[in-house]
Amino acid sequence: MTEESKTPLPEITIDQMPAVMQKAVAQVGWSELMPVQKKAIPYFRAGVDLMVQAQTGSGKTGAFILPILELVDTNKKACQALILVPTRELAQQVARDATALAAGTNFGVVSVYGGSSYKPQIEAFKEGVQLVVGTPGRILDHLIKRNLKLDDLRILVFDEADRMMSMGFFEDMLRVQEFLPDRPVQTGMFSATFPAQVMHLTSYFLEEPEFISLSRETIYVEDTEHVFYLMPGMEKDRALVRIIEMENPQQTLIFCNTKDRVFYVARVLQRFGFNADQLSSDLSQSARDEVLNRLREGRLRFLVATDVAARGIDIPDLSHVIQYEPPEDLEAYIHRAGRTGRAGASGTAIMLVNYNEERQLTRIGAHYKIEFTERKLPQDEDVENLVSQRLIGQLEAKLRHRDRLQIERMQRFLPLVKELAEDEEGISLLAMLLDDTYHEWMHHPPKLEAVGTKAKRKESKPRGQRRSGSGQGGSGRQEKGRGSGRRENWSRSNKQKKR
């Protein structure tokens, strides 16, 4: 289990920051630091690997950009800081924020992401920017083609790590590791939640990380976030589809109050192309066993069930539970929500509530002293944007695995693609192919244990062991240079206090 340090570093204020940081915050007009910035910046300055649990909009971008401004050498025209983000919009936003904070200096920033031209990105690398912000797939493309080199990298940040995992970037994130310098690189990971997938990722990139939670009162990662979406009753089926598309959980239990509702919801999901099935008292024992075996073996992503039918089901890495409607029995809520957030990971319990069901939501919250978080229901355009980026990332990854003969073979279809793109019927044919490709991937998402055979050469050793002693003169954080002494002194005194 990961928890906050019992001897945390003192929070920092603006007047305690070094000159380069004070100048940066003055330029953007900040009179005070946000809580996440006050807490996280001291750890970054101490050279410590860090996990931060913080929601979007909490000010986390400044928490890692400000330390980067102090850490990098603006006289060295090379990538010294890399920030991986899930979407092009976030890449653009982080790059804008960094540019604003670094205004008036020689600090160079570029954002890179799929679905855009390679040329300006390559030109920026050649000019020698110190900070690169991008999506994992496009970053990996540049690394493989040697457009981008990380020989001088000093700090790596994963922003919104849980969203990157839901976008299907796990394999790309692992492969990026192969291009990191053979020495310690300070790493920070920011995430609204730390489900099992993200916790799995931390073992590859972070070394004895400290943990800071800004999301809620608890200091433990092992936790369940209770959220709800409010909507008209007639929109629940389409709303469920949009929520699943946005969340993209690896496996999910969906609870309904009646077997008729179970049948309906399962059919809706199947018609939309999801790998879904149902479990109700109407099923024979053999059919029930077959469904449960598929679920346990990871061959079934979405199981729709009643409370009675779902008894005895235990999936340790279940990141999401969705309640299509509030349970009629208050006790059932805890049994449903308790299926996620296990084994040291965090989970999300989602409830769909129509206007007539708000009273039951209030009763559940009061009975169990749960503070539900209301989320804005995603709209069709939100889903379209996210699905497009997700698909581009998957297609780029597939293209990377093609050999020269396969690339030569596909050239024969380029004239046809151009022709199809010029009329409505042709566009419909292309959209159909993309839709089939996307849903084939959604039916068969990569399993964590099957991913990254390329990274297997690292044998899952602790990060310090994987990157230490390659002629660098020693091992561990002490190789870092500036800040390493602060980290060493703090770590030693911290361990003594813990004893």
NORTAWO-V44405 format. One record per residue. N is the residue number from 1. D_LAST is the distance of its C-alpha to the last C-alpha in Angstrom with 1 decimal. Layout:
n->{N	N}
d_last->{D_LAST	D_LAST}
This chain:
n->{1	2	3	4	5	6	7	8	9	10	11	12	13	14	15	16	17	18	19	20	21	22	23	24	25	26	27	28	29	30	31	32	33	34	35	36	37	38	39	40	41	42	43	44	45	46	47	48	49	50	51	52	53	54	55	56	57	58	59	60	61	62	63	64	65	66	67	68	69	70	71	72	73	74	75	76	77	78	79	80	81	82	83	84	85	86	87	88	89	90	91	92	93	94	95	96	97	98	99	100	101	102	103	104	105	106	107	108	109	110	111	112	113	114	115	116	117	118	119	120	121	122	123	124	125	126	127	128	129	130	131	132	133	134	135	136	137	138	139	140	141	142	143	144	145	146	147	148	149	150	151	152	153	154	155	156	157	158	159	160	161	162	163	164	165	166	167	168	169	170	171	172	173	174	175	176	177	178	179	180	181	182	183	184	185	186	187	188	189	190	191	192	193	194	195	196	197	198	199	200	201	202	203	204	205	206	207	208	209	210	211	212	213	214	215	216	217	218	219	220	221	222	223	224	225	226	227	228	229	230	231	232	233	234	235	236	237	238	239	240	241	242	243	244	245	246	247	248	249	250	251	252	253	254	255	256	257	258	259	260	261	262	263	264	265	266	267	268	269	270	271	272	273	274	275	276	277	278	279	280	281	282	283	284	285	286	287	288	289	290	291	292	293	294	295	296	297	298	299	300	301	302	303	304	305	306	307	308	309	310	311	312	313	314	315	316	317	318	319	320	321	322	323	324	325	326	327	328	329	330	331	332	333	334	335	336	337	338	339	340	341	342	343	344	345	346	347	348	349	350	351	352	353	354	355	356	357	358	359	360	361	362	363	364	365	366	367	368	369	370	371	372	373	374	375	376	377	378	379	380	381	382	383	384	385	386	387	388	389	390	391	392	393	394	395	396	397	398	399	400	401	402	403	404	405	406	407	408	409	410	411	412	413	414	415	416	417	418	419	420	421	422	423	424	425	426	427	428	429	430	431	432	433	434	435	436	437	438	439	440	441	442	443	444	445	446	447	448	449	450	451	452	453	454	455	456	457	458	459	460	461	462	463	464	465	466	467	468	469	470	471	472	473	474	475	476	477	478	479	480	481	482	483	484	485	486	487	488	489	490	491	492	493	494	495	496	497	498	499}
d_last->{18.3	17.6	16.3	15.8	12.7	10.9	11.1	14.7	16.9	19.6	22.9	25.8	29.4	32.6	33.0	29.6	30.5	32.2	36.0	36.5	34.7	36.4	39.7	39.0	38.2	41.2	43.5	42.7	42.8	39.3	38.7	35.2	32.5	31.9	28.5	27.6	28.5	26.5	23.3	23.9	25.5	22.4	20.6	23.9	24.3	20.8	22.0	19.6	21.0	21.3	22.6	24.4	26.1	29.1	32.7	35.7	36.9	33.5	33.8	31.6	34.1	33.6	29.8	30.3	33.7	32.7	29.9	32.4	35.0	32.7	31.6	35.0	37.7	40.9	43.0	41.9	44.1	41.8	39.5	36.0	34.7	35.4	35.1	36.0	37.5	39.4	42.8	45.2	45.2	41.5	42.0	44.7	42.9	39.7	42.1	44.1	41.0	39.8	43.4	43.6	40.4	41.5	45.1	46.7	44.6	45.1	42.3	43.9	43.1	44.7	44.3	45.4	46.1	48.4	52.0	52.7	54.3	52.5	54.5	53.0	49.5	50.4	52.1	48.9	47.0	49.7	49.6	45.9	43.7	40.1	39.0	40.1	39.7	41.1	41.2	39.7	43.2	45.0	42.1	42.2	46.0	45.8	43.2	45.4	48.5	46.7	47.7	44.0	41.7	38.0	37.8	36.5	34.2	31.0	29.9	30.6	30.5	31.3	32.8	33.5	32.1	33.2	36.7	36.8	36.0	38.7	41.1	40.9	39.2	36.5	38.5	39.3	35.7	34.7	37.7	36.7	33.7	36.2	37.4	34.1	33.9	32.3	29.3	26.4	27.6	25.4	25.9	25.8	26.9	28.4	29.7	30.9	29.6	27.4	29.5	29.0	31.2	29.1	25.8	27.7	28.6	25.2	24.3	27.3	26.6	23.0	20.1	16.6	18.0	16.7	18.6	20.8	23.2	26.3	28.5	27.7	25.6	23.3	20.1	20.5	22.7	23.9	26.7	30.5	32.6	35.7	38.7	42.4	45.6	48.7	52.1	55.6	56.0	58.4	55.9	53.1	54.0	54.2	51.1	49.2	50.4	49.4	45.9	45.4	46.7	44.2	41.1	42.1	39.6	39.5	40.3	41.1	42.3	45.0	45.9	49.4	50.8	54.0	55.1	57.8	55.3	53.2	56.2	57.1	53.6	53.3	56.8	56.0	53.0	55.0	57.9	55.6	54.5	51.1	49.9	50.1	51.2	51.5	50.6	52.7	54.3	57.5	56.1	57.0	54.3	54.9	54.7	51.5	49.9	51.0	49.5	46.1	46.1	46.7	43.8	41.3	42.4	42.1	45.8	46.1	44.5	45.7	46.4	48.3	48.2	48.8	46.1	47.9	48.3	44.6	43.3	41.2	40.5	36.9	36.2	32.4	32.5	35.0	34.3	37.2	39.2	42.4	44.4	48.0	48.6	46.7	46.7	49.3	46.8	43.7	41.6	42.5	40.6	37.2	38.3	39.4	36.6	34.0	35.3	33.2	29.6	28.2	25.7	23.2	26.0	27.9	31.6	34.7	37.1	40.4	43.3	46.9	48.6	52.2	53.5	54.6	51.1	49.2	49.5	47.8	44.9	44.6	44.6	41.8	39.7	40.4	39.9	36.5	35.4	35.2	35.8	38.0	38.3	41.8	42.4	45.7	47.8	48.2	51.8	53.9	53.6	49.8	49.9	52.6	50.5	47.3	49.2	51.1	48.0	46.4	49.7	50.0	46.6	47.5	50.9	49.5	47.1	50.1	52.1	49.5	49.9	53.6	55.3	58.2	60.8	59.4	59.3	62.8	63.9	62.7	64.7	67.8	66.5	65.9	69.5	69.3	66.1	67.8	70.8	68.9	67.1	70.4	71.6	70.2	70.8	69.1	66.1	65.9	65.9	63.0	61.1	61.7	60.3	57.2	56.8	57.2	54.7	52.1	52.4	52.4	49.0	47.9	49.0	47.1	43.9	41.7	39.1	35.6	35.6	39.1	38.5	38.0	39.4	39.7	36.0	35.6	35.8	32.1	31.4	28.6	26.1	23.0	24.3	22.9	24.6	27.8	28.2	26.9	28.9	32.4	33.7	31.6	30.2	26.6	24.4	21.8	21.7	22.7	26.2	26.6	28.1	28.0	24.6	22.7	21.5	20.2	18.3	16.9	15.9	14.4	12.5	11.0	10.1	8.8	6.4	5.3	5.3	3.8	0.0}
